[in-house]
Amino acid sequence: MDYVSTRGSAQALDFAGATLAGLASDGGLYVPREWPRFTEAEIAAMAGRPYAELAATVMAPFVGESLTRERLLDLCRAAYGRFAHKAVTPVRQFDEQQWLLELFHGPTLAFKDVALQLLGLLFEEFLGRSDRNLTIVGATSGDTGSAAIDAVAGRAKVDIFMLHPRGRVSEVQRRQMTTVLAPNVHNIAIEGSFDDAQAMVKRMFNDAAMTDRFAIGAVNSINWARLMAQVVYYFAAGLQLGAPHRPVAFSVPTGNFGDVFAGYVAAKMGLPVERLIVATNVNDILHRALTSGDYSQGTVTPTAAPSMDIQVSSNFERLLFDLGGCDGAALAAQMAGFEATKTMQLTNAQAQGAAALFTSARADADEMSQAIRWAWEECGELIDPHTACGVHAARGAGIDKGVPVVTLATAHPAKFPDAVERATGQRPSLPVRVGDLFEREERCVDLPGDYAAVTAYVAEHAVPKG
Ligand SMILES: *Cc1c(COP(=O)(O)O)cnc(C)c1O
């Protein structure tokens, strides 16, 4: 399998190359040249297998020659062995139609662990074969940072520089990042929003002064390997609820469009997906794009679901590329227009292709609270504010009664205890495995929201590519 850029002019890479590269040199995102497809019989045969085996089966066509099948399975067992639940991503029932897919049993209580625990091992594996050092630079609205730091802390040949918008991540999220004192971990709090931080990271990927000296890698969901690992739990949940013999709909709390794009990939691979419901909070660029074709950047409004406080969704580019006939030159022009004007109109092919599978809904603060209250009072489940956006959208989506609707529970409720307590009167407690988070020493530098200051800091502390 080789990987091409959505903007058409970067060199194609194999899986190992795409994993280490992050953003393509033409500013695009790597996507597999074609979608592997499983037959119905192949999908039926996946039922009842341990998660790590399912993961290796679903990911093998994407990994290609970069890893042997045995090695891939070893890495999956190591990554998913760190989860606190045997099923890794268990499914729970709300009512006769609504279900919850719990993705928060990893070390940092966020769904991002599912992909990043594997990605950390893939980095170590691929770097171990070369003389290269990798400098990971990422931006986080909270959960990516802690999950990425946990996944690479102490690993050889990798440094991680994680930017977060100062004061805009929860205290649990911040401490999960800043209390990791491994020497290869560098936390940077910047003045500004998540989008400002992400824009700096993107700029660094295209900055020859940096890329000539450092091999800059990505842990944001622009990294294809992350999305690949997320495809697996769509299969896991679908199989539990009757796939391939009956279709399943998914409601996905969405920010950067990575998680829900993994659902699109699962559908492309043959999983019968009835609908993908894109759930946003009031930062609703995706809801607007999917309902009216208008992808235009608004200003970020902070909400109780900070990991969805995003006005530019990087992975939407992957969908636009696929729906636009995989025409890299056309997409490069479309994205250049967006970057210049901060607004873009979907083409007819893109809008119609999206409408065939995607629905969307947005939740305001009251609707988020109501969804948290509903889950608690009617079903006895505490859910976090991100998951609440998904539940709100799932219940209002009008999916046929016979089709199960699975909301992806993207964070543990104890990561956002204040919002949960306001809605239910219950304060969720942190699982014991998180330990003495509030007693540990923190380490973090404060920098202005200024590209030159951030690059100077990275250049001073990173190891050249070698
Ligand atoms: C990252 C995150 C999201 C958004 O996921 P995307 O892949 O960026 O769409 C939603 N909820 C939580 C809790 C997250 O951490």
The ligand as a Tripos MOL2 file, in Angstrom:
@<TRIPOS>MOLECULE
LIG
   15    15     1     0     0
SMALL
NO_CHARGES

@<TRIPOS>ATOM
      1 C1        -10.0950   14.9530   20.1560 C.3       1 LIG1
      2 C2        -11.4320   14.8220   20.7810 C.ar      1 LIG1
      3 C3        -12.5990   14.9530   20.0240 C.ar      1 LIG1
      4 C4        -12.5660   15.3010   18.5450 C.3       1 LIG1
      5 O1        -12.0090   14.2950   17.7690 O.3       1 LIG1
      6 P1        -11.5680   14.6140   16.2620 P.3       1 LIG1
      7 O2        -10.9160   13.3880   15.7870 O.co2     1 LIG1
      8 O3        -10.6530   15.7900   16.3450 O.co2     1 LIG1
      9 O4        -12.8140   14.9450   15.5220 O.co2     1 LIG1
     10 C5        -13.8050   14.7490   20.6610 C.ar      1 LIG1
     11 N1        -13.8730   14.4760   21.9750 N.ar      1 LIG1
     12 C6        -12.7760   14.3590   22.7340 C.ar      1 LIG1
     13 C7        -12.9140   14.0670   24.1820 C.3       1 LIG1
     14 C8        -11.5240   14.5200   22.1620 C.ar      1 LIG1
     15 O5        -10.4350   14.3920   22.9260 O.3       1 LIG1
@<TRIPOS>BOND
     1     1     2 1
     2     2     3 ar
     3     2    14 ar
     4     3     4 1
     5     3    10 ar
     6     4     5 1
     7     5     6 1
     8     6     7 2
     9     6     8 1
    10     6     9 1
    11    10    11 ar
    12    11    12 ar
    13    12    13 1
    14    12    14 ar
    15    14    15 1
@<TRIPOS>SUBSTRUCTURE
     1 LIG1         1 GROUP 0 **** ****
